[in-house]
């Protein structure tokens, strides 16, 4: 009887490895997500967005030490909504997309602040420059969709965005606010 019980216990453990909960993949729902940015040009706020991005996320609110976030933005997808200005963004003084086609963020730790609020620490890399950043994130759930949203600031000159004559911060301010709303499927209960 004991051998039979041990065999059933092992069988149940193996079966749990193949359960949908373990293999549920967390996927980006791109059509419900957006990544935008705001900067000031001659004191006037200018809004832009990225239309192509991807995320690889392994998130478990009860296992933050093993949770990971990797985010990639196709920099050439940046738009300010004006054809002439959009044609300048891929050029070397701005994003230099021929040499640096992507911006990336890779988490190295996630901290819970309670109430669905988290701090995600990691490396942001843009235009060949990497910097440690802390990204505040508020997570909410509605049915099968989990939304991670937040805003953080970067300094564009650290990342060499707007070089040469565009480094003058009286024309284009140094701070840039990055705002995101990332919709995901497959995330367990927060």
HELIX and SHEET records of a PDB file:
HELIX    1   1 UNK A    2  UNK A   17  1                                  16    
HELIX    2   2 UNK A   20  UNK A   23  1                                   4    
HELIX    3   3 UNK A   30  UNK A   32  5                                   3    
HELIX    4   4 UNK A   64  UNK A   66  5                                   3    
HELIX    5   5 UNK A   75  UNK A   77  5                                   3    
HELIX    6   6 UNK A   83  UNK A   89  1                                   7    
HELIX    7   7 UNK A  164  UNK A  167  5                                   4    
SHEET    1   A 5 UNK A  27  UNK A  28  0                                        
SHEET    2   A 5 UNK A 175  UNK A 185 -1                                        
SHEET    3   A 5 UNK A  34  UNK A  41 -1                                        
SHEET    4   A 5 UNK A  44  UNK A  50 -1                                        
SHEET    5   A 5 UNK A  78  UNK A  79 -1                                        
SHEET    1   B 8 UNK A  27  UNK A  28  0                                        
SHEET    2   B 8 UNK A 175  UNK A 185 -1                                        
SHEET    3   B 8 UNK A 145  UNK A 155 -1                                        
SHEET    4   B 8 UNK A 129  UNK A 142 -1                                        
SHEET    5   B 8 UNK A 117  UNK A 126 -1                                        
SHEET    6   B 8 UNK A 102  UNK A 114 -1                                        
SHEET    7   B 8 UNK A  68  UNK A  74 -1                                        
SHEET    8   B 8 UNK A  53  UNK A  58 -1                                        
END                                                                             
